[in-house]
């Protein structure tokens, strides 16, 4: 799970392809999406984008 959230941003940051701010923003957005999916699943709403 962690690599899914942080992996690509960390690699880009380590290569100097992304600023600190960009890396943090990307990681935060991915974590926010994960939290939304988790909350919806716990509420019985299923996965984001799933057909009703």
N, C-alpha and C positions, 0 to 999 in steps of 0.2 A: 504494500500500500504506500509506504513512504516514497519509494522510488517513482511511483506513478505521479505523486504530487510534486516531489522535489527534484527528481533525476534530471530531466532535460534542462530545467532552469539552472541547476547546479553545474552541469557540464558546460553550458553556454557561458555562465559567469566565470568559471575557471579558465575558459579559453579566451576570456576578455571580450566576448561577443555581446555581453549584456552588462548594464550597470547594476550596482547594488539595488537601486530603486526598481529597475525593471524586473530583476530576479525576485525580489520580495513581492511585487505586484502579481507576477505570474503564479508564484507559489500560493499567495493568499487567495487568488481567484480559483485555483484548482481545489484548495481546501474548502472554500465556501461552497463550491459545486458539490463536493463530496458530502459536506454536512447537510445540504439541501436534500440530496438523494437519500441519505440516511434517515433524516426526519420524515420524509414522505413515505419511505418504506415502513418505518415504525408506526406511522399513522394509518397504514393499510392502503395507501394510495398507489402503491407499486412504483416502478422505476420512472424517472423523468423521461418523457417522450413515449412511454408505453401506450399502446392502443387501449382504449377503454372497453 
